[in-house]
Amino acid sequence: MKKLLFFLLWALISCCYAQRKNTKINGANLVAPPSSDITNWTPLSNINTKWVSIIPYAFIKKETSKVIFDTEFQWWGERSIGVEKTIEKAKKNGFKIMMKPHIWVAGEGWAGDYTLATEKQWLEWETSYTNYILHFCRIANKHNVELFCIGTELRKVIKNRPLYWDKLIKKIRTIYSGKLTYAANWDNYQNVTFWNDLDFIGIDSYFALSQKKDPTVKELVLAWKPIKEQLKEFSKCNAAPILFTEFGYPSTTYCTLTPWKEDYKFNENQQTQSDAYEALFLTFWEENWFSGGFFWKWHLNNNTKRNFKKSYTPDSKKASETISKWYKK
């Protein structure tokens, strides 16, 4: 009888472990469509994607303190009306959702170096950023969005205003009932002070791996090894799983040299992009402390496919087969 109970217990634990091990967030970051003409859901489903990241953009001018959103000059899919409709259509097509607000800094783009000079400016920024985030938290909660990202790559803001984020997270928790993460840039996730208040350690994973033109999968897996060990230890120390809120590569040679940017001086190379994806999946996808992620990026509207052949999107490229294989697992 004792042996029977032991084996039953062992089987139950093994089953739960296997389910936990095999449950990954297999997602895609969506390019916000300029209009309501959304046509590209089926190809995304066909590569076994089950999650999508919807990105409501906000804008700010360098050295000013007001975050603005829902403006007339923005694309339909970046504004509240488009975000809500995109959520509804994604849900109808069977996708789970992460909402991932981004700030675009006029004249610079990337918000990682954004900073301010005075306390008055910082307080004004905090007020407007809070309004922006809580607005979309309400929309996310209204539509039962499963995951909300409270910010994206705000490297210097995180460093200069650490206490603000603790207050913001508490406010979010009173409005939004889903899971929370933050998207740290790959080179400064260690500097975020509030991981213990979130459900996932979110990292935009653009780690530099190789200076070679066309590195092999084996070479890339080897390059990932020390990074993997660091992430594993970081996950353990913070008692939270790692989620790649962004990961991806342009379809060019040298795509693992500076994977955080599309460099059009390099030649088109779908195989190099596909190999980079394969190495990433081989490195992380079977790890229990790794929760999956959202590749960058996918176009729902053909009008946004600029420089398509060399861009990040795996759509209709060899990388889509690699993603499909691993996402199916």
C-alpha positions in Angstrom: 0.0 0.0 0.0 2.8 2.4 0.9 4.6 1.6 -2.4 1.4 2.3 -4.3 0.9 5.6 -2.6 4.5 6.5 -3.2 4.2 5.8 -7.0 0.9 7.7 -7.2 2.5 10.7 -5.5 5.5 10.4 -7.7 3.4 10.3 -10.8 1.4 13.3 -9.7 4.5 15.3 -9.0 6.1 14.3 -12.3 2.9 15.2 -14.2 2.8 18.7 -12.5 6.5 19.2 -13.1 6.1 18.3 -16.8 3.2 20.6 -17.3 5.1 23.4 -15.6 8.2 22.7 -17.6 6.4 22.6 -20.9 4.2 25.7 -20.4 5.9 28.6 -22.1 4.7 32.0 -23.2 5.1 31.6 -27.0 4.5 35.2 -28.1 5.0 37.8 -30.8 5.3 41.6 -30.4 2.8 43.2 -32.8 3.5 46.3 -34.9 0.6 48.6 -34.2 -1.5 48.8 -37.5 -1.9 52.3 -39.0 -5.6 51.5 -39.6 -8.3 49.0 -38.7 -7.3 46.8 -41.6 -5.9 43.9 -39.7 -5.4 40.8 -41.9 -2.5 38.8 -40.7 -3.8 36.7 -37.8 -3.8 33.3 -39.5 -0.1 33.2 -40.5 0.7 34.0 -36.9 -1.4 31.1 -35.6 0.1 28.9 -38.2 3.6 29.2 -36.5 2.0 28.1 -33.2 2.0 31.6 -31.6 -0.4 31.7 -28.7 0.4 35.1 -27.2 0.7 38.6 -28.6 2.1 41.8 -27.2 0.1 44.9 -28.0 2.0 48.2 -27.8 0.2 51.5 -27.0 2.9 54.1 -27.8 3.3 57.4 -25.9 5.6 60.3 -26.9 7.8 62.8 -25.1 10.1 65.5 -26.2 13.7 65.4 -25.0 14.3 67.4 -21.8 10.5 68.0 -21.4 8.5 66.3 -18.7 5.1 65.5 -20.1 4.2 62.1 -21.6 1.5 62.4 -24.2 -0.7 59.7 -25.8 -3.9 59.2 -27.8 -2.9 62.0 -30.2 -4.2 62.6 -33.7 -0.8 62.0 -35.3 -0.5 58.5 -34.0 -1.4 55.3 -35.8 -4.8 53.8 -35.1 -3.3 50.8 -33.4 -1.2 52.9 -31.0 -4.2 54.8 -29.6 -6.9 53.6 -27.1 -9.5 53.0 -29.8 -7.1 50.8 -31.8 -5.7 49.0 -28.8 -9.1 48.0 -27.6 -10.2 46.8 -31.1 -6.9 44.9 -31.5 -7.4 43.2 -28.1 -10.9 42.2 -29.1 -9.7 40.7 -32.4 -6.8 39.0 -30.8 -9.0 37.4 -28.2 -11.5 36.4 -31.0 -8.6 34.6 -32.8 -7.6 32.7 -29.6 -4.5 34.7 -28.5 -3.6 35.6 -24.9 -2.2 39.1 -24.5 0.5 41.2 -22.9 0.0 44.9 -23.0 3.5 46.6 -23.3 3.5 50.4 -23.3 6.5 52.1 -25.0 7.7 55.7 -24.9 9.1 57.2 -28.0 11.4 60.2 -27.4 11.2 62.8 -30.2 14.5 63.1 -32.0 16.0 60.1 -30.4 13.6 57.2 -30.4 15.0 55.0 -27.6 13.9 56.0 -24.1 16.8 54.4 -22.3 18.8 57.6 -22.1 15.9 59.9 -21.2 16.5 61.9 -18.0 15.5 65.2 -16.5 17.4 67.9 -14.6 15.1 69.1 -11.7 12.8 67.6 -9.1 9.9 69.7 -10.5 10.4 68.1 -13.9 10.6 64.6 -12.4 7.4 65.1 -10.5 5.6 66.3 -13.6 6.9 63.3 -15.5 5.8 60.9 -12.9 2.3 62.4 -12.9 1.9 62.1 -16.7 3.5 58.7 -16.9 1.2 57.4 -14.1 -1.8 58.7 -16.0 -0.6 57.0 -19.2 0.0 53.6 -17.5 -3.1 53.6 -15.4 -5.2 54.5 -18.4 -4.1 51.4 -20.2 -4.2 49.3 -17.1 -7.9 50.0 -17.0 -8.3 49.0 -20.6 -6.3 45.8 -19.9 -8.4 44.9 -16.9 -11.6 45.7 -18.8 -10.7 43.2 -21.5 -9.1 40.5 -19.2 -5.6 41.0 -20.6 -3.4 38.4 -19.0 -0.2 40.3 -18.6 0.8 44.0 -18.3 4.3 45.4 -18.7 4.7 48.5 -16.6 7.4 50.1 -18.7 10.0 49.5 -21.4 13.8 50.1 -21.3 13.6 53.2 -19.1 17.2 52.7 -18.0 18.0 56.2 -16.5 14.5 56.7 -15.2 14.8 53.5 -13.2 18.2 54.6 -11.8 17.1 58.1 -10.9 13.6 57.5 -9.6 13.6 54.0 -7.9 11.0 54.9 -5.2 8.5 56.0 -7.8 8.1 52.5 -9.2 7.2 51.0 -5.9 4.3 53.5 -5.6 3.2 53.0 -9.2 3.1 49.2 -8.8 0.8 49.5 -5.8 -1.5 51.8 -7.8 -1.6 49.3 -10.7 -2.5 46.4 -8.4 -5.6 48.3 -7.3 -6.8 48.6 -10.9 -5.4 45.6 -12.7 -5.9 42.0 -11.7 -3.5 40.2 -14.1 0.2 39.4 -14.0 2.9 42.2 -14.1 6.3 42.5 -15.6 8.7 45.2 -16.7 10.9 45.1 -19.8 14.5 45.9 -18.9 17.1 46.3 -21.5 19.4 43.4 -21.8 22.4 45.3 -20.4 20.9 46.6 -17.2 18.2 44.2 -15.9 20.4 43.8 -12.7 19.8 47.5 -11.8 16.0 47.2 -11.5 15.1 47.4 -7.8 11.5 46.1 -7.9 11.6 42.7 -9.4 10.2 41.2 -6.1 7.0 43.2 -6.7 6.4 41.7 -10.1 5.5 38.2 -11.5 8.1 38.0 -14.2 11.7 39.4 -14.6 11.2 40.9 -18.1 14.2 41.3 -20.3 14.4 42.7 -23.9 17.0 40.1 -25.0 19.4 41.6 -27.5 22.6 40.2 -26.0 25.6 40.5 -28.3 26.8 37.0 -29.1 29.2 36.9 -32.0 31.4 39.1 -34.3 31.2 36.5 -37.1 29.4 37.1 -40.3 27.5 33.7 -40.2 28.1 32.0 -36.8 27.0 28.4 -36.5 24.3 27.3 -34.1 26.9 25.5 -32.0 29.0 28.7 -31.7 26.0 30.7 -30.7 24.9 28.2 -28.1 28.5 28.4 -26.6 28.3 32.2 -26.6 25.0 32.0 -24.7 26.4 29.7 -22.0 27.8 32.4 -19.5 24.7 34.6 -20.1 22.4 31.7 -19.4 24.2 31.0 -16.1 23.9 34.6 -15.1 20.2 34.7 -15.9 19.6 31.4 -14.1 21.3 32.7 -10.9 19.5 36.0 -11.2 16.1 34.2 -11.4 17.0 32.1 -8.4 18.1 35.1 -6.3 14.9 37.0 -7.1 12.6 34.0 -6.9 10.9 34.9 -10.2 11.1 33.4 -13.7 12.8 35.1 -16.6 10.6 36.3 -19.5 12.0 37.6 -22.7 9.6 40.5 -23.3 11.5 41.0 -26.6 13.9 38.7 -28.5 14.8 38.6 -32.2 17.3 39.2 -35.0 17.3 41.0 -38.3 17.5 38.7 -41.3 21.0 39.7 -42.2 24.6 38.6 -41.9 26.2 39.8 -38.6 22.7 39.8 -36.9 24.1 38.5 -33.6 26.8 41.3 -33.5 24.4 44.1 -32.6 21.0 42.4 -32.5 19.3 45.5 -31.0 19.3 47.3 -34.3 18.6 46.7 -38.0 21.8 47.5 -39.9 20.9 47.6 -43.6 24.6 47.8 -44.8 24.7 44.0 -44.1 23.5 41.5 -46.7 20.2 39.7 -46.4 20.6 36.3 -44.9 17.6 34.3 -43.7 19.7 31.4 -42.6 21.7 33.4 -40.1 18.6 34.8 -38.6 17.1 31.3 -38.3 20.3 29.9 -36.7 20.2 32.7 -34.2 16.7 31.8 -33.2 17.6 28.1 -33.1 20.5 28.8 -30.7 18.3 30.9 -28.4 15.6 28.2 -28.2 18.2 25.4 -27.6 19.7 27.5 -24.8 16.5 28.5 -22.9 13.3 26.7 -24.0 13.7 23.6 -21.8 14.7 25.6 -18.6 12.1 25.7 -15.8 13.2 29.1 -14.7 12.6 30.5 -18.2 8.9 31.4 -19.0 9.3 32.0 -22.7 8.9 35.3 -24.5 7.7 37.5 -27.4 9.7 37.6 -30.6 10.2 41.0 -32.3 8.2 41.5 -34.4 5.0 40.8 -36.5 3.1 43.0 -38.9 -0.7 42.8 -38.9 -1.0 45.2 -41.7 1.0 45.0 -45.0 1.5 48.8 -45.1 4.0 48.7 -42.3 6.4 46.2 -43.9 9.2 48.5 -44.7 12.6 47.0 -45.6 10.9 43.6 -45.1 13.7 41.4 -46.4 16.3 42.6 -43.9 14.0 43.5 -41.0 13.3 41.7 -37.7 10.1 40.0 -38.7 10.3 36.3 -39.3 7.2 36.4 -41.4 7.5 34.2 -44.5 11.2 33.6 -43.7 13.2 30.5 -42.6 13.1 31.7 -39.0 9.3 31.3 -39.0 9.9 27.5 -39.4 12.3 27.5 -36.4 9.9 29.5 -34.3 7.0 27.2 -35.3 8.9 24.1 -34.3 9.8 25.4 -30.9 6.5 27.1 -30.2 4.7 23.9 -31.0 6.6 22.2 -28.1 
